[in-house]
């Protein structure tokens, strides 16, 4: 997900996206713990997406 795409979304949509990403990260960590995660790099990608969403949210609130 690109930051430019995120900047086009509303604050409500960004908050919803943030909740979805956090739940996805939880599920990925759970799969990692039970050794069912096929691609461990996916955790890093989701963390970066969360950081992007939070950055755009801060920009819109400032």
N, C-alpha and C positions, 0 to 999 in steps of 0.2 A: 504494500500500500504506500502510495506516494503522499508526501506532505501537501502537495498542491491539491490532490483529490480531497484531502481532509479539510482544507481551508474552505472548500465550497459547501461543506455540510453545516447545518445549524448546531447550536450548542446542545440542544436536546438529542440530536442524532449522534453527536460526538460522545455524549454521556452514555447513550445506549451502546455505541460501539465499544466504549471503554469497558462496560460491564461484560459484554460478550467476549472481549479479549481476555479479561481477567478470569472468566470461567473456563475459557479454552486453555489458559495457562495452568489452571488448577488441574484440569483433566489430563493435560500432557505430563505434569509432574506425577500424578497418580499412576499413569501408565509407565512412566520411567521407574517408579518404585517397585512395580510388580513385573518389571522386565518385559513389557509388551509394546514398548515404543520402538518403532522401526527407524525413525529419523530423529535422533536427538538434537540436531541442528534446528528443528522446528521450534524448540523452546526459546532459543536465541532470537529467532525471527519474531515470535510473538512478543517477547520482551521489548524489542525495538519498536514494534508497532504500538505497544502501550505507551512507550516514551514519546513517540510522534504525536499520538492523540493528546497526551497530557500537555505537550508543548503547544499545540494548536489551541487547546482550551485556555491555557495561560495567556496566549496572544489575544484571544477574543475577549478575555476578562479584563485585560489591561487597557 
